[in-house]
Every structure is written in structure tokens, then in C-alpha cells.
Amino acid sequence: MTDRTTAGTPTMNGWRKSSYSDPNGGSCLEVLDGDRCGVPVRDSKVPDGPAVVFSRAGWASFIVALQQ
């Protein structure tokens, strides 16, 4: 479940591309670690677009589910 979306993602520093992203520019997901409001996630092909912001607990649950 997401908390919110946010605009202005290009001005946020520290985005990292997922290690599972397609190196040829296909499916690319970026995550911003260390944001005080949660965990923003965006499409790296649309850096000027909005990001979905997950709560820290929601993101942690998502990561745990992926590892199972």
C-alpha cells in the first residue's frame, strides 16, 4: 500500500537503479534511500515524473516478501 505520490523527483538526490533493472533501458526502477518521509520509487525512464512513496514499514514488508 502506498502512502502518497510526489512530484519534483528530479530535484531529489541519491536515486539508485535497481540491480534487477534491464541494462538495455527496458524495465528500470529507481529507489531513493534515506528520504525522511518514506521510500520513493520511480520509473528511471521518466525522471521528471512522479514517484510513489511507500512507508518504511510497507517497503520493508515488500522486500521480505521478495526474498521468500
N, CA, C and O atoms as a GROMACS GRO file, in nm:
protein
  272
    1MET      N    1   0.085  -0.117   0.000
    1MET     CA    2   0.000   0.000   0.000
    1MET      C    3   0.089   0.123   0.000
    1MET      O    4   0.187   0.129   0.075
    2THR      N    5   0.058   0.218  -0.081
    2THR     CA    6   0.138   0.339  -0.089
    2THR      C    7   0.081   0.446   0.001
    2THR      O    8  -0.039   0.450   0.028
    3ASP      N    9   0.167   0.532   0.046
    3ASP     CA   10   0.124   0.645   0.127
    3ASP      C   11   0.082   0.762   0.039
    3ASP      O   12  -0.019   0.827   0.066
    4ARG      N   13   0.158   0.787  -0.066
    4ARG     CA   14   0.133   0.906  -0.149
    4ARG      C   15   0.223   0.902  -0.272
    4ARG      O   16   0.307   0.813  -0.287
    5THR      N   17   0.203   0.997  -0.359
    5THR     CA   18   0.296   1.019  -0.469
    5THR      C   19   0.356   1.157  -0.449
    5THR      O   20   0.301   1.240  -0.376
    6THR      N   21   0.468   1.181  -0.513
    6THR     CA   22   0.533   1.310  -0.501
    6THR      C   23   0.584   1.355  -0.637
    6THR      O   24   0.636   1.274  -0.714
    7ALA      N   25   0.569   1.481  -0.666
    7ALA     CA   26   0.625   1.540  -0.788
    7ALA      C   27   0.762   1.597  -0.754
    7ALA      O   28   0.804   1.593  -0.638
    8GLY      N   29   0.831   1.649  -0.852
    8GLY     CA   30   0.960   1.713  -0.827
    8GLY      C   31   1.072   1.614  -0.799
    8GLY      O   32   1.172   1.650  -0.736
    9THR      N   33   1.057   1.492  -0.845
    9THR     CA   34   1.161   1.393  -0.816
    9THR      C   35   1.298   1.426  -0.876
    9THR      O   36   1.398   1.380  -0.822
   10PRO      N   37   1.307   1.504  -0.985
   10PRO     CA   38   1.441   1.535  -1.037
   10PRO      C   39   1.527   1.613  -0.938
   10PRO      O   40   1.649   1.607  -0.946
   11THR      N   41   1.465   1.686  -0.847
   11THR     CA   42   1.542   1.767  -0.753
   11THR      C   43   1.591   1.686  -0.633
   11THR      O   44   1.669   1.735  -0.552
   12MET      N   45   1.545   1.562  -0.622
   12MET     CA   46   1.586   1.476  -0.511
   12MET      C   47   1.716   1.405  -0.550
   12MET      O   48   1.725   1.348  -0.659
   13ASN      N   49   1.814   1.408  -0.464
   13ASN     CA   50   1.945   1.348  -0.493
   13ASN      C   51   1.958   1.211  -0.427
   13ASN      O   52   1.900   1.186  -0.321
   14GLY      N   53   2.034   1.121  -0.491
   14GLY     CA   54   2.065   0.993  -0.430
   14GLY      C   55   1.989   0.875  -0.487
   14GLY      O   56   1.991   0.767  -0.428
   15TRP      N   57   1.922   0.892  -0.601
   15TRP     CA   58   1.849   0.782  -0.662
   15TRP      C   59   1.945   0.672  -0.703
   15TRP      O   60   2.056   0.700  -0.750
   16ARG      N   61   1.904   0.546  -0.684
   16ARG     CA   62   1.985   0.434  -0.731
   16ARG      C   63   1.895   0.340  -0.811
   16ARG      O   64   1.779   0.318  -0.776
   17LYS      N   65   1.951   0.287  -0.917
   17LYS     CA   66   1.876   0.196  -1.004
   17LYS      C   67   1.876   0.057  -0.943
   17LYS      O   68   1.978   0.012  -0.889
   18SER      N   69   1.764  -0.010  -0.950
   18SER     CA   70   1.752  -0.146  -0.901
   18SER      C   71   1.850  -0.237  -0.974
   18SER      O   72   1.871  -0.223  -1.094
   19SER      N   73   1.909  -0.330  -0.900
   19SER     CA   74   2.001  -0.426  -0.962
   19SER      C   75   1.927  -0.521  -1.055
   19SER      O   76   1.990  -0.591  -1.134
   20TYR      N   77   1.796  -0.524  -1.047
   20TYR     CA   78   1.715  -0.610  -1.134
   20TYR      C   79   1.668  -0.537  -1.260
   20TYR      O   80   1.599  -0.596  -1.342
   21SER      N   81   1.705  -0.410  -1.275
   21SER     CA   82   1.663  -0.333  -1.392
   21SER      C   83   1.730  -0.384  -1.518
   21SER      O   84   1.841  -0.437  -1.514
   22ASP      N   85   1.662  -0.366  -1.628
   22ASP     CA   86   1.712  -0.407  -1.759
   22ASP      C   87   1.824  -0.313  -1.803
   22ASP      O   88   1.802  -0.192  -1.813
   23PRO      N   89   1.944  -0.365  -1.831
   23PRO     CA   90   2.055  -0.278  -1.870
   23PRO      C   91   2.034  -0.212  -2.007
   23PRO      O   92   2.106  -0.119  -2.041
   24ASN      N   93   1.938  -0.260  -2.085
   24ASN     CA   94   1.911  -0.204  -2.218
   24ASN      C   95   1.803  -0.097  -2.217
   24ASN      O   96   1.754  -0.058  -2.323
   25GLY      N   97   1.766  -0.049  -2.100
   25GLY     CA   98   1.670   0.060  -2.092
   25GLY      C   99   1.525   0.015  -2.086
   25GLY      O  100   1.435   0.097  -2.103
   26GLY      N  101   1.501  -0.111  -2.061
   26GLY     CA  102   1.364  -0.162  -2.052
   26GLY      C  103   1.303  -0.130  -1.918
   26GLY      O  104   1.274  -0.013  -1.889
   27SER      N  105   1.282  -0.229  -1.838
   27SER     CA  106   1.220  -0.211  -1.707
   27SER      C  107   1.322  -0.155  -1.609
   27SER      O  108   1.413  -0.227  -1.565
   28CYS      N  109   1.309  -0.030  -1.575
   28CYS     CA  110   1.407   0.036  -1.487
   28CYS      C  111   1.336   0.102  -1.369
   28CYS      O  112   1.250   0.189  -1.387
   29LEU      N  113   1.373   0.061  -1.252
   29LEU     CA  114   1.316   0.112  -1.130
   29LEU      C  115   1.426   0.179  -1.050
   29LEU      O  116   1.535   0.124  -1.036
   30GLU      N  117   1.398   0.297  -0.996
   30GLU     CA  118   1.493   0.366  -0.910
   30GLU      C  119   1.432   0.387  -0.773
   30GLU      O  120   1.312   0.412  -0.759
   31VAL      N  121   1.517   0.377  -0.671
   31VAL     CA  122   1.476   0.393  -0.532
   31VAL      C  123   1.562   0.503  -0.470
   31VAL      O  124   1.681   0.514  -0.499
   32LEU      N  125   1.501   0.582  -0.385
   32LEU     CA  126   1.575   0.686  -0.314
   32LEU      C  127   1.584   0.646  -0.168
   32LEU      O  128   1.486   0.654  -0.094
   33ASP      N  129   1.702   0.604  -0.126
   33ASP     CA  130   1.724   0.566   0.014
   33ASP      C  131   1.746   0.689   0.099
   33ASP      O  132   1.797   0.791   0.051
   34GLY      N  133   1.708   0.680   0.224
   34GLY     CA  134   1.738   0.788   0.318
   34GLY      C  135   1.642   0.904   0.316
   34GLY      O  136   1.669   1.006   0.380
   35ASP      N  137   1.532   0.895   0.244
   35ASP     CA  138   1.434   1.002   0.244
   35ASP      C  139   1.362   1.002   0.378
   35ASP      O  140   1.324   0.895   0.427
   36ARG      N  141   1.343   1.116   0.439
   36ARG     CA  142   1.284   1.123   0.572
   36ARG      C  143   1.135   1.093   0.574
   36ARG      O  144   1.078   1.067   0.680
   37CYS      N  145   1.072   1.098   0.458
   37CYS     CA  146   0.926   1.078   0.451
   37CYS      C  147   0.885   0.936   0.416
   37CYS      O  148   0.767   0.903   0.425
   38GLY      N  149   0.977   0.851   0.375
   38GLY     CA  150   0.945   0.716   0.334
   38GLY      C  151   1.044   0.668   0.230
   38GLY      O  152   1.161   0.707   0.232
   39VAL      N  153   0.998   0.582   0.140
   39VAL     CA  154   1.085   0.526   0.036
   39VAL      C  155   1.024   0.558  -0.101
   39VAL      O  156   0.935   0.488  -0.146
   40PRO      N  157   1.073   0.665  -0.167
   40PRO     CA  158   1.025   0.698  -0.301
   40PRO      C  159   1.077   0.599  -0.405
   40PRO      O  160   1.193   0.557  -0.400
   41VAL      N  161   0.990   0.563  -0.499
   41VAL     CA  162   1.024   0.472  -0.608
   41VAL      C  163   0.973   0.537  -0.736
   41VAL      O  164   0.860   0.586  -0.741
   42ARG      N  165   1.057   0.537  -0.841
   42ARG     CA  166   1.013   0.597  -0.968
   42ARG      C  167   1.062   0.515  -1.087
   42ARG      O  168   1.147   0.428  -1.074
   43ASP      N  169   1.006   0.546  -1.202
   43ASP     CA  170   1.046   0.487  -1.328
   43ASP      C  171   1.166   0.568  -1.379
   43ASP      O  172   1.153   0.688  -1.402
   44SER      N  173   1.280   0.504  -1.395
   44SER     CA  174   1.400   0.579  -1.435
   44SER      C  175   1.390   0.636  -1.576
   44SER      O  176   1.463   0.728  -1.612
   45LYS      N  177   1.299   0.582  -1.657
   45LYS     CA  178   1.281   0.634  -1.792
   45LYS      C  179   1.202   0.764  -1.792
   45LYS      O  180   1.197   0.834  -1.894
   46VAL      N  181   1.139   0.797  -1.678
   46VAL     CA  182   1.060   0.919  -1.665
   46VAL      C  183   1.104   0.993  -1.538
   46VAL      O  184   1.026   1.005  -1.444
   47PRO      N  185   1.228   1.041  -1.534
   47PRO     CA  186   1.280   1.104  -1.412
   47PRO      C  187   1.207   1.232  -1.373
   47PRO      O  188   1.212   1.274  -1.257
   48ASP      N  189   1.138   1.295  -1.468
   48ASP     CA  190   1.062   1.415  -1.437
   48ASP      C  191   0.922   1.382  -1.386
   48ASP      O  192   0.848   1.472  -1.345
   49GLY      N  193   0.886   1.255  -1.391
   49GLY     CA  194   0.753   1.214  -1.347
   49GLY      C  195   0.746   1.197  -1.196
   49GLY      O  196   0.845   1.217  -1.126
   50PRO      N  197   0.630   1.161  -1.148
   50PRO     CA  198   0.612   1.145  -1.003
   50PRO      C  199   0.676   1.016  -0.952
   50PRO      O  200   0.709   0.926  -1.029
   51ALA      N  201   0.693   1.010  -0.822
   51ALA     CA  202   0.740   0.889  -0.756
   51ALA      C  203   0.630   0.842  -0.662
   51ALA      O  204   0.554   0.922  -0.607
   52VAL      N  205   0.621   0.712  -0.646
   52VAL     CA  206   0.532   0.655  -0.547
   52VAL      C  207   0.613   0.644  -0.418
   52VAL      O  208   0.725   0.594  -0.420
   53VAL      N  209   0.557   0.691  -0.308
   53VAL     CA  210   0.629   0.690  -0.181
   53VAL      C  211   0.566   0.586  -0.088
   53VAL      O  212   0.450   0.598  -0.048
   54PHE      N  213   0.644   0.485  -0.056
   54PHE     CA  214   0.600   0.380   0.034
   54PHE      C  215   0.640   0.414   0.177
   54PHE      O  216   0.743   0.478   0.198
   55SER      N  217   0.561   0.373   0.274
   55SER     CA  218   0.604   0.387   0.412
   55SER      C  219   0.725   0.296   0.432
   55SER      O  220   0.742   0.199   0.357
   56ARG      N  221   0.807   0.324   0.530
   56ARG     CA  222   0.923   0.239   0.556
   56ARG      C  223   0.880   0.096   0.589
   56ARG      O  224   0.941   0.000   0.544
   57ALA      N  225   0.775   0.084   0.669
   57ALA     CA  226   0.726  -0.050   0.706
   57ALA      C  227   0.671  -0.124   0.584
   57ALA      O  228   0.693  -0.244   0.569
   58GLY      N  229   0.600  -0.053   0.498
   58GLY     CA  230   0.547  -0.114   0.377
   58GLY      C  231   0.657  -0.161   0.284
   58GLY      O  232   0.648  -0.270   0.227
   59TRP      N  233   0.760  -0.080   0.268
   59TRP     CA  234   0.874  -0.116   0.182
   59TRP      C  235   0.947  -0.236   0.241
   59TRP      O  236   0.985  -0.328   0.168
   60ALA      N  237   0.969  -0.237   0.372
   60ALA     CA  238   1.037  -0.348   0.437
   60ALA      C  239   0.958  -0.478   0.418
   60ALA      O  240   1.017  -0.583   0.393
   61SER      N  241   0.826  -0.472   0.430
   61SER     CA  242   0.743  -0.590   0.408
   61SER      C  243   0.754  -0.639   0.264
   61SER      O  244   0.758  -0.760   0.240
   62PHE      N  245   0.759  -0.546   0.170
   62PHE     CA  246   0.773  -0.581   0.029
   62PHE      C  247   0.905  -0.653   0.004
   62PHE      O  248   0.908  -0.755  -0.065
   63ILE      N  249   1.014  -0.601   0.060
   63ILE     CA  250   1.146  -0.662   0.041
   63ILE      C  251   1.150  -0.803   0.103
   63ILE      O  252   1.204  -0.895   0.042
   64VAL      N  253   1.092  -0.819   0.221
   64VAL     CA  254   1.088  -0.950   0.286
   64VAL      C  255   1.010  -1.048   0.199
   64VAL      O  256   1.051  -1.163   0.182
   65ALA      N  257   0.898  -1.004   0.144
   65ALA     CA  258   0.817  -1.092   0.059
   65ALA      C  259   0.894  -1.134  -0.067
   65ALA      O  260   0.880  -1.248  -0.113
   66LEU      N  261   0.975  -1.045  -0.122
   66LEU     CA  262   1.054  -1.078  -0.241
   66LEU      C  263   1.161  -1.184  -0.210
   66LEU      O  264   1.197  -1.264  -0.296
   67GLN      N  265   1.211  -1.182  -0.089
   67GLN     CA  266   1.320  -1.272  -0.053
   67GLN      C  267   1.272  -1.413  -0.018
   67GLN      O  268   1.353  -1.504  -0.002
   68GLN      N  269   1.143  -1.432  -0.007
   68GLN     CA  270   1.090  -1.563   0.030
   68GLN      C  271   1.075  -1.652  -0.090
   68GLN      O  272   1.032  -1.767  -0.076
   0.00000   0.00000   0.00000
